């Protein structure tokens, strides 16, 4: 330590100098960097994601807020193009599941949605926050809090499939350091768990997931209570079929 050497040279310190946790700040100065910690309580519209950086992994807070409006979306927090596209994909996933989630089917027309990722001075990008964006949005729309001890990472498709990500080891280390108990990862990253040290895995409940619906079941305090309010469509008589049924094609599967 430079300060210890200076004291020795100036003869202000004699004998051995012992550095302990109590006097560490005296020699190293004020702590300049802080790592993400999990939230103290479950909150509506707030999800803990996992990010990879050049110096390792870190926790990534994702916030969603909804308010009456005309369906105007807002994205803040210096989000890159890929991350903004992840939000658009998350919006489509939610719209395709409104019945199962008990959400107003026309929410996108009369509700303004704001997605924010704090620490706005830091640019952020990448697809792995897709599941976090989607979960935060569902939480805000259903008013169901997200469990604060759960963190997640994964890219999302329009069908709600969770795709693999990179930097798994660094992200799990960040989760452990931040006090997270349960981590949701893409199912395709399952094989990489064999490369993670046992002393990390024994303190984390790592759950591989393939679909966003599995994420909701773990991350939300409870699943939305759905009350059917639509009439069932009339059954088509045997032998009858619409022209659309005869000519329709199955959607292409891109993954």
N, C-alpha and C positions, 0 to 999 in steps of 0.2 A: 504494500500500500504506500503510495507516494507520501502521504501525510506522516506515516510512521518513520519513513526514511528521513524526511525533513526534520522531525523531532530528534532523531538520533544524531544527525549532522550538527544541528544547533545545540545539542546536548540538553534539550528540554526533557528528554526521556532517558532514564537509566534502567539498565536491565532489560528484561523481556517485556514486550507490549502484548497484552492479551486482548483480542477482539472477540466480543460476545454479542449476542442479539441485543443486549441493552445499550451497548455503545456503538453498534454498527452504523447508525445514522450519523454519528459524530465523525466517522472516518469516510464514509461513502457519500454523505449528503442526503438530502431529501429524496425519497423514492420518486423517480421520474416516470416510471411506466406502471400501469395497472392492468391486470387481466380481468376479463369478464367474470362476473359472479351471477349465479342464478337469482331470480327475483325472490323476495321474501314471501310473497303470497300469490295465489292464482289470480289472474286478471283476464278480463274480457278483451279480446282482440290483440293480445300480446303473446308472441311465441318466441321461444329461444331456438335460434338456428345455430349452425356450426359453420365456421368459415376457415379457409386455409389462407395463410399469409406467408410472406417470404421468411418470417421469423418463427413460423409454427402455426398452430391452430388457435382459434379464439371463439368465444361465444358471440353470436350475432342476434341482437334484439330486432324483431320484426313487429311493427305495430300496424293495426288496421282500425280505421274509424269510419262509421257510416252516419249519415245525417240526411234529413229530407232535402230533396233537390230535384234535379232533372237528369240524373244519371251521369254526371260529370266525374270522370276518374282523375285522381291526382296522385303523382308519384314524387316523393321527395327523399333526400338523403344522398344526393350525387349517385344515382343509380345508372349503371351502364345500359347499353342497348339490350344485351342478353337478359339482364335482370328485369328490365321493363317488359320484355317479351314473356318472361316467366309469369309476371303478374297477369298479362292478358290471357295466358293459358289457364292460370288458376281461376280467372273469372269465368271462362268457358266451362271448366270442370264443375264449378259451383252451379252455374245455370243449368247444366245437364242433370243435376241432382237435386233440384229444388223440391221435388215431391218427397224424396226420401229424407230430406233434411228439414222439412217443414218450413221452408222459406217461400216468401211471396214470389210467384213466378215472374212478376214484372218489377222486381226490385231494381234491376239495372236501368229501368226507365224513370223511376221516381226516387232513387236514392243515390246521393253522391258518395263515392268511395274514395278514401284517402289512405294510401299505403306509405308508410314512412320507416326508414331504417336509420336510427340515431347515429351520432357522430358524423354530421353532415359534411365536415371538412375532409373526410376520407372518402375517396372514390371507391365504389363497390361494383362488382360485376360478376357474372357467372350464373349458370343455370341451377346450381345445387340448392338454392333457397326456394325452389318452386313449391315443395310440400309445405314449407313454413308459411309462404305467402297464402296458399290455399287454406291452411288451417286457421290462420289469423282472420281471414275474410269470413269463414264459416262461423267462427267464434263471435265476431262482431255482429253478424246478421242474425244469429240465433240467441245472442246474449248469454251464451254458455262459456264460463271461464276456461282457460287453458291451464293445465297443470304446470306449475312452475318448476317441478323437478324433472320435467321431460324436455329433452332437446332432440332436434331432428335435422336430417340432411337428405337431399335427394332431388333430382330433376323430375318434373311431372309432364306427362303427355296430355293431350286433349281428352283421352279416354280415362285419365286418372291413374295410369300406370306409373309406378315409381322407378326411374332409371338410375343406373349406377353413377357414382361420383368418385372424385379423386381425393387424395390426402386423408384417407380414413384414419390412419394412425395418429396424425397430428390433431385431428378433430376429436378423437376419443380422449386424447391427453388433455385437451382443452376442457372437455366435458367433466372429466374427473377433477381437474384443478378448480373448476368453477362450482363444484358442489352438486352437479347433476347426478341423478340416480338412474334414470332410464334414457336410453338413446335409441332412436329409430333410424335405421339405415336401410338402403335399398337391398332387396333380397339378393341381387346379383353381386353385392359386395360381401356376401356371407363367407365366401371362400378365403377372403383376405384376413378373416379373424384368426386364422391359424398363425399369422405372422405378428399378431399383437401380443406383447408380453402378458403373462398370466397375472402379474400383480396389478395390471390395469383392468383386465376383464373381470377379476374377482370382486371388484368394487363397483362395477357397472352392470346394469341389466340391459344388454344389447338385444334389441328386437328387430330382426330383418322383416321388412314389409314389401309387398309387391304392388298393392293398390292403395290409393289415398283413403279409402274407406277404413282400412286397418289403422291408418294413422289417426283418424278421428276417434276411433274406439279407445285408443290408448291415451291420446293427448287431451281430449275434452273431459271435463268432470263427469259428464254423462252425455249419452246420445240424445238428440232432439226427440221429443215426443210428437209423433205425427198423428193427426186426427184427419181421417179421410173426409173431404168435403166436396168431392167431385162425383158425379154420377158415372156409373160404369157405361162405356159405349155399348150400343146394341150389338148383339152377336150377329155375325153374318150367317145367313142360312146356308145349309150344306149345298154345295154345288154352285154357290154364288161367289164372285170375287170381283173386286174393282179392277179397272184397267191398270191402275197404278201398281196393284199387287202382282199382276201378271208381268208387267214390264220392269218392275223395280229390280235393282241390283244391290247386292250386299256392299257395304262401304269397304274401301280398301284399307288394309291393315299395314301401316307403314313401319311397324316395329315387330 
